[in-house]
Structures are given as C-alpha cells and as structure tokens.
Amino acid sequence: MSDALDEIFCCDSLKGVVADLPEPAAPTVYRADNGVLMMVVGLVQSEEGLGYLDQAIMHCPFCGIKLQDAKAIAEKVSH
C-alpha cells in the first residue's frame, strides 16, 4: 500500500480491511480528486461495464474518529 493511502487511515482496523479486499473492490477507501474522502459501498455490472456506488466517509466505521464534515464536503463538491 502506498504512503499516500496510509495517510488517510485513522486506525489499523480501517487500514487492514481495505488492504485485504480483492480487486476490483480495492481500494475501497480513497481521496477523490476534489479532496473528499470516499468509500466504495457497492458494485454493479452493466452493459456499459462495472459501476461503483461511492459514499463520502464522515466518521471511521471502526474507531469513530471524525474524518470530515458535511460543510467541508459541500465546499469541495461542485454540481
């Protein structure tokens, strides 16, 4: 795992679960181009190819540390 990915993990549990996921799911936790920390929560195969459902991560699902807030995300996302 790269040093860039290491810096987004707040605990060993989150880091471990991401490291053990198979392709094409890995990496499921990533920092988007706009800086928002995201997690892939679903995959679907369609005629156009593999599709991903992403969700912004507000708190770590393992240790509960606040990683980002809705206001900061809204400022980074353009519609």
N, C-alpha and C positions, 0 to 999 in steps of 0.2 A: 504494500500500500504506500502511496506517495506521501511525502511530508505535507503537501498541500491538503490532502484528505485528512491527515492526522489532526490538523489544527481545528477542524470543525467538530471533533468529538469531545464531549464533556466528561465521559466516563468509559471505563473498559467494557461495560455491557453493550453500549451502543456501538462501539468500535468493533467488538467481537461479532455481533450479529450481522453487521454489514460485511465484514471480512469473509464470513462463512457462506454467503449467498452465492448460488450458481449464476452463470450467465444465462439469459440476458438480463437478469434482475440486478446484477451488481454493476455499478454502485447504486444502491437504493437511496442513499443519503448523499446529497451533493449541493454545492452552491451554484445557483443559476447565474447566467451572465449578468443579471441585474443585481446580484449580491444576496438574493433571498435564499435561505437555507430550505431545501426541499427534500421530500421523501416520495419515492415511487410507491404507491399503495395498491396498484392494480395493473395488470397487463391484459391485453385482448388482441387476438389475431383477427385481422380483417382481410378483405380482398386487397386493400392498399398496403398491407404489411402489419407489423407489430405496432400496437398503440399503447401508450402509457397514460395512467392517471396519476398525476402528481398532486401533493398537498404540502403547503407550507408547514414547517415544524415550528410551533410556538414554544413548547417545552419538551425536554427529553422524555421519552416514554419510559425510561428506566430509572433515572435518578431525580427527575422532576425539575431540574435546573431550567430557568427561563433562558431560552436561546435567542429569541427575537420577539417583538411585539407587533400587533396589528397596525399601529400607526407607522412604524418604520417600514413595514412591508408595503403599505399603501403608497408611501412616498417613492418606493423603488419601482412599483409596477405601473406600467402605462397601458392604457386600454385603447 
